Amino acid sequence: MMEKDPVCGMLVRPEEAAGKRDHEGRPYYFCSIDCLGKFDLDPRSYVATPGGTTDSGDLSGQSPKRN
C-alpha cells in the first residue's frame, strides 16, 4: 500500500520511506529527509483538518471576495 507524503504529495511505500512521524494519532511517511524536516517544523500546516483543508489554507482573517 502506498501512502502520500503530506509535504510534497509523492506516493511512498511505508517500508521504503525516508522517515515516519506520528501526528495526532496518525502515521505520516516521507519521501525524503527534506520533506520530513519541513513537516517537523510545522506539522499542522501539512495535515488536513476535519473539513478537508490544511491549516495553511485558512482564509478566516481575510475579507470575503465581492463581485
Beta strands, then each sheet from edge to edge (+ up, - down):
strand 1: 3-4
strand 2: 11-12
strand 3: 19-23
strand 4: 26-30
sheet 1: 1+ 2-
sheet 2: 3+ 4-
end
